[in-house]
Amino acid sequence: MAIKIDEIKLTLNDYKTDVHNDWCPGCGDFGILQSVQMALFELRVPRHKAVIFSGIGCSGKTPHFVNVYGIHTLHGRALPFAIGARLANPELNVIIVGGDGDGLGIGVGHFVSSGRRNVNLTYIVYNNAVYGLTKGQASPTLKLGMKTKSLPKPNINDAVNPIALALVSGYTFIARGYSYDVKHLKEIIKKAILHKGLSFIDVLQPCPTYNDINTKDWYMGKDRVDPKTGKPMPRIYKLEEEGYDPYVYNLDDGELEKKWIQVIEKSLEWGDRIPVGIFYVNEMTSSYEERIRDVISDYFENPPVKQRISTDGGLSNVNLERMLAEFSTRLG
Ligand code: SF4
């Protein structure tokens, strides 16, 4: 859905708060925060029409630092809060932020069922493979056999593949960013906000305090040198620079299946080469709001947020009998 440009002249600083930020020095969270602020500013999203929901974890503090509406919710529960807000007011631009433990551990049920609905939201996962806020335990994205400095023994769980999980759950925009490449991440976030449907961005976000393996230097390949040039060989590369096409143009003729295979293949690349960029975009599938509109024809004109909930005398004006009668008529 297109966003109307606000008449008010806003600057980037208008999207920042002066709340003290106590993330560790060098944390990848800073780059994600900056990317979110810049994306909102460059799209000129009116601040009263933007809201950020977070779960629990270091990332959970993000809404405190962005000068739009912000709700710091419960561990793993940010998605259902956000879905409720968006469905009540389909004019809101809703962003959800959370860590990999929050979204893919305790919140994984909501992660999957949100994909089935395809509500128009943007979900950003800060992926550092550890639970930073609680001293670096292994999170669902830490690979099998890895031993970060915070673990006494190597990890004996296998890792979740966030990109593949988002795809099979039904997310219609799937991307990966890198927190130290703010310009690139900001562009991905802008496209995700403008996407019609549920967007997911997996952000590789080094935690310099507890994850001493997937560090900034590791992502930039400083531990290996190109024998020809004598320079480090970065692990991260951009999909768009290799001619990758994420868009689904047609739901028939086997195109969707081909795109799914392409996404799964790319999602498995890790180690020597790690792709970032947009993996998948499908605007052919209806959003949840459109599905509601098919049942309640005036949903967009008269969403819950515009409806009166009480009479002038302050009494509830909910008429359950009338509501049930309406539902049975509409649903046949
Ligand atoms: Fe960032 Fe890790 Fe510190 Fe949390 S513990 S603020 S993720 S560096």
Boltz pocket constraint, residues with backbone or C-beta under 6 A from the ligand:
constraints:
  - pocket:
      binder: B
      contacts: [[A, 22], [A, 23], [A, 24], [A, 25], [A, 26], [A, 27], [A, 28], [A, 29], [A, 58], [A, 128], [A, 132], [A, 133], [A, 206], [A, 207], [A, 208], [A, 209], [A, 210]]
      max_distance: 6.0
